[in-house]
Amino acid sequence: MDLSKYRHLYVTETQEILENLARTLVDLEGAPSDRERVNTAFRLFHSIKGMSGTMGFSPVFDLAHQLEELMDRVRKGLIDVPGRTMDLLLSGVDRLGQWVADVEVGREPMADLASRQIHGRIALLLEGSRPPPAVEAPSEPLRRGDGDLMLEVELAQPSTQAGVRGYLLRKRLEALGTVVDSAPSAEQLRGGRLTGPLRLALRTTHPADVVRAFVEVLAEWRIVTVEAGDVAASSMEELFFTGELDASLAADATPRADPAAIVRPGRSSRTLRVRADWLDELQDSVDTLRALAVRLESQVPATSADTLTELRRVLVEVGREVRAIRRVPLAVITDPLLRVVRDMARQAGKRAVLRVEGADQPLDRTVIEGVDAALSHLVRNAVEHGLEAPDVRRAAGKAGTGLVAIRCRRLRDEVVLDLADDGAGIDPQRLVQRAVDQGLLPEAEARQLARADLVRLLALPGLTTREEVGALAGRGIGMDAIQSAVVALGGTLQVRTRPGEGTLFRLRLPAVRGLVQLVEVVAGGQTMLVAEAQVREVIAAPVIQGEGAERYVEHRGHRWAVARLADHLGLTPAGPDG
């Protein structure tokens, strides 16, 4: 059977699954007890395995099968997700993606040293996860929330009533808070089941030391571990200290419904991938047709005016639909950033999460493409420069895990993108000193910029506050490129910072770039262009009645006042009608 005709379908579907997998795994690392995400990841690996086996791509099939088996061990509670397991899962996803890219360009997937290393690491992890016969492995990971304490305790002396004693300990701990979950469960403990350590997730306002002391008072139990939970900033709203920045948005505070975001009842949710350049060509063709329709209006007889008006209406609607098709959700560029934040934080010895509000907001493809690199660089800077190490954060009274947040809003014909972090903020005085030390500005000018236009100071080419160049950032080639990209889109970049609390960047961008429709107008012998959005209707020249300021025309049963554009512009009319 010739399967070559299905290669494009295989690539399209597998790429979508891999995108979903990467997002699911990063989310799972932040909530390792989320059974739904665990099961989703397992099913997605299974789907890739099945499709790859059908196509005969053995290396892809073999690795997907191993990754599926690894997720199955996670499902059974035999392997914990965080740490090296997640590193291995994500490395596997990356390798699968590289193979799919090979298929896309006509190459066959081939096993190599990198894939064999991943196979070996998975095999070792699977071998080490076999449950010992004397100890029952918990059926699933403990449910826990951000900030919950994880306790592992064991009886100081063996007991035939271990399960009952464990149940009593669980009840006693409720004096300190809420026992969210335990392994074994409360029901299993009541039934006498406890053959090893007892693990509990405790939601409490008491610090770990108090909980440890509470258990140690009960001489029959011995603490194995107490793991303090962690939580990032309490809410995104606290992070977005937009202040006076929002004052400039007040007039546009009511978001306009986006036609592309409206779900029409009764329509299927099926999707179809289309090449972007085809959409560009279609948009150009529609624009050409609309321009021709405008020219025809002055040439067709009055009897055909209604038909031409209807043609223009249809073309306007088609143009709207094409622009809607060109729109893609912000998630296209924010989903990969979840992985970027995770990997960068681990490499830098930090803890960080990325939260996104408005990921489903549809934006024109040209805007997405134009802002992609800028947003990515801002996120990288936030992790590398903004967020502190966990011990530094805790010493400052913050949670050990830093928060980077993105918020997207559509306000009329403008897109507002906010990116904030709860890190150390920007020290304007240090920035001034670095600019002076690097010979970029005189001190007086640098201080003036720090007060009036911090963005311009940050965007000085080559300026960096890092003493040493890092592997991830700190080369002084970022903010100027970000500002240039935003300006090229017709937007603006603003920044607000609070030393010790964090930094907020705001990008204000036009909702649509390069798609302004124009109407050609002649007045006083000169040709001008008017934005189509400002034109209500174009009609064939009727008979003008009246004189001077009383001139008018009859149209559709109504009397309309007439004014000459040439008079308003101070031009010499080319004829009696301007």
Phi, psi and omega in degrees: 000130180278112182260002185298328182290347180262001183299317181298317179297319178300313181299313182300310184290321181291322177298320178296319179296318180295322176298316179295321180297313181301316179295316181296318182293318178296319176297321182295325179298327178280342179220070189297344179266007181285101184296325181296317179291322177300312181294324178297314179298319178300314181295323181293318175298321179297320180296316179297318179300314182296314181294321182291324177295320179297321181280350180082020179270084188301314180300320179293316179301312184297315181290319178299323178296316179296318179294324176297317179296322178297317178293329178295321176295323176296317179302324183273002178077015181273341180226135176277145184286310187299162176085224188292333177298314180293320176303318182291318179299315181290324175297321177296318178298318178300316182292320176300319179297322179294321178294319179296323176297324176298315180299322183298326182262012174093005179267152177275139176297133181231135175294144180218185183300318182299315181292324178293325177294319178296317177304314182296318180294320178295318181300318178297318181293319179295319180295321181283351183263005178294130183292133176294143186295333185276346184234128179283129176281141177299145185292335180200160180297156178293141171284135179205157176245171177301132177093349179289145175275139175252120181247142169231121183230162176214155179291139179293328179228143177304147181213143176283348179249034185301318182297315180296318179297322177296321179295319179295321177297318179302317179294321181294323181295341179293348173291340181259347183166217181241127174279105184290322183196163175209159176225112002295166181286171179301319180296318180293322178295318178298329179278003177090013185267107171197105183247005181203206179297154176254126180250137182223145172252117186244123175265113187210156175269353181278145177290166183300324182297322179294317180296318179300314181296322180300315181289321183294334176297329177278094192301339183284348182246148179235132179286130172266305177213150168230113182255117179287130176286171182217155179212144179279195181309143188297328179202155178293328182298323178294331183283325184275076178277070188286332175049236185292345178298325181287342179299324181287348179261359188304320182293338182248027189292338180268109181297141178271138178299131181267122182305326182287341183267352182279126178271118181277127182297143175090350181270147178288152179265013180296148180238158179221127178279132181232141178299136184297323182292333175293320178295321177299316179295320178296318178299317179298319180295318179296318179299320179296317179298320181292322177296320178296322179297321178296318180295323182294334185300329181272000186242338183274154178293159183301331181294339181259004185299318181296321178296318180293322177298318178295322178299315180297321179298316180296318180295323176298317180295319178298318178300319178297316181296320179296318179295326178294321179295327181290346183278142176227152182290152178303334181303337179304324180256340181275330180301313178297335181290338175302317179289321180301312181298316181299310184291318180296318181297316179297318181294328182268003181073028180244174173235130184207150173229152176245129175241141183233129176244123182093024181295337181274359181297120180282132179231152178298143185301324180295325177291316179302312181295323182288329186262351185306304183295321181296314181295319178299318181291322178297319179295316179298318178297322181298317181288314186283316185261323189278308186284140180269168174293153184306317182293324178293319180296315181295322178296333179269006179084016179258166172291151181293335179267124179276157181240129169245131185228142177238134177230131181239131177226147175252117179239105184055239183262027184227144174252129179248117179248117176253134174232123184226156173222157180256040182272212187281348183077181180252129177269103183302323182294320178293323179296317178300314182298321180293320179297321179289314181299326181274002177070026182273329181209153169294153185300317182299317180292322179296319179293323178297317179296320181300327179278320190258328187209078184297329180299315181297324178292316179297329186272008176299126182304126176089354183284130174212145178267359180281134177286328180234148177284128178264171180287337187256330182194181176100016181263001176071026181239021188260299190294325178294322178292322179297313180297320179298319180295319180293316179297321179298333177276358184083021183249187179228154179238129178234157180217141172226141182219150174231109180307129180088347183243327179145182184223144178234128172250136177240127175251121175251118188232149173294140182295328180230134182245128172074018182234032179283123180274137185238151176243131181278129182230139177245127178213135180059030180077006180245144179264131180228163179241134180239138178300130184300330181298338180268358181255123181279316183197148174245126182234156176295144185300114177272182177285125179270128182247164179081179182229151173055230183289350182264009182293144181203168174229154174262127180211121179053042176078008180237154177260125183242130177293148182241134175229144180271125180299323181300321179297317182292331182265000180073029180258158176278119181303137179281345181199183183298334181257011174092000000 
